Amino acid sequence: MPPKLVDAGALKAMLADGQELAIVDLREELIFSRGHLLFARSVPLSRLELKFARLVPRRGTRIVLCDDADDLCERAADILARAGYTNLHALAGGVAAWAAAGFELFSGVNVPSKAFGEFVEHASATPSIDAAELERLMRERGDMGWTLAGFDCDSGKARRAGDVSREGLAWAKAAAERVARRFGVARIDLATVERWRSDDARTLYLFDVRDPREYDAAHVAGAISAPGGQLVQAADQYAGTLGARIVLIDPAEVRAVMTASWLRQMGWRDVYVLAQAGRETAPPAAQILGNPPPSELRIDCADLAALIARNAATVVDLSASRDYLRAHIPGAWFAIRSRLERAPAKVPLQGTLVLTCEDGVLAGRAAIEARALVDRPVRALEGGNAAWLAAGYALTADDAKMADEAVDAWLKPYERPHDKAAAMREYLSWEIDLPARIARDGSANFLEFQP
C-alpha cells in the first residue's frame, strides 16, 4: 500500500503539533546535502534496512518520507510496511514542493546541531580569537580557520586526557549539579526506564554518553553508545524521532547531565539522566529490516573465485563509495543499491551477476530485487568483502569502475579533492549564516537559559 500523501503545509503543521514525528529523506547523502528540510534525517533508500530501525525504533511512529518526487518514497514504504511500520506518509511533490510552498531548505549535514552551536555563540556572546593570535599562544592544534590562516593542523594523533582526580571529579559533580538545577535535568531510575520501554505510544532512546572504550567495558542493557559531544554535534544521526524520550547514562552523571543540558536547549524536552543500574558488555543486536536471501541466491567466496577465474561472473559492489574506493574485489564495479537499475547500461555483464558489499547484508537484500533487472543468474556474496578478505583473497584500491556517481557521500571541505581553501571559506560562511536561516524557518525551539 502506498504511503499517505501530505502537502508541505500539513507537514509544517505536524512540526508544530507537539506529537512525535520522524521526517526521513531517502535521497543519497550528497543529494540530501544540497537542500533538505531542517529536521529531516538522512536515511538513503540504498541503506534503509541497515539504518532505519536504530534511528526510528517504534513501529507506530508517525513518519513522513521525502524524495525528489521520484519513486523512492513508494519503494521505502513497501520495505517499511513489511517490517511492521504502520503510520507512513510521503511529502507530496517531494522536497521541491516544500521550497515551492515558501519554506526553507538547508544545505549541508547535521544542520540542527550546527545551527544550535552558532545560536549559542551569538546568544552568549562567546569571546573569539583569530588563528594568528591563537598560534602565537599555543603553537599547535587548529581547525578550518587555522588552516586558512596558513598554519598546519595536527592529525593522526592518539593522545588522550589522563584520568580525572578524585578532587577534580568532586568539583565536576558539584558543577554538574548546578547545571542540572539550572536547566531542569531530571534523574530517573531503572524501573521508570523499563516502564517506558513497554510504552507503545512513545519512542525511547537510551544513550550511553561515555567514551566508547568505557561503553565496551560494561554498559546498561540495551543502551547505545553515543559519546556526549558527538550526540550534541550530530543529534540527527542518533535520534530520528522528534518529540521522543531520551535517557542518558554515565555512572558519574557529569557527562550525562552536561549532554542533557545541551539537548534541552536544542529543543529536546524529555531528556533524563538514569541513575546507575545493572550492566552488561554485549552491545544491542543490530536491528536490520527484511530477511536474508534464500540459499539459492547466495554464493560463497570459493565459488565466486572459481567463476571469476573462468570469466563467468560480474561483480557489483554496493558498499559505500568510500569503502569501495579504499578496497574492493579486483574487477568489481561500484553501484548504488537504490539506483541499481542504472548499472546494466554501464556494466558489461557476463556470466552470473554477483552482488557484494562490506559485510554481505545489503547485497543479500538487493539480490532479490536484482533478479527483475537482468536476464541472468543473480547471487549475493555471503559475508561480503570482509569474508572475501578473511578467506585469503585479495582486495584492491586500483582500477575503480564506477557504474554510478559517488553521490552517497558528502565530503567535508578538507576531504575534497579540489580547492580545499575555497570549500573551507564557503563552509564557514554557510555556518555563520545558519542562525538567520533557522529564524526564517521557524521550526526550531532553541532555548536561551539565563543565569
Summary of the structure (lengths in Angstrom):
residues: 451
radius of gyration: 23.8
end to end distance: 52.3
largest distance: 73.3
contacts: 1379
relative contact order: 0.13
helix: 43%
strand: 14%
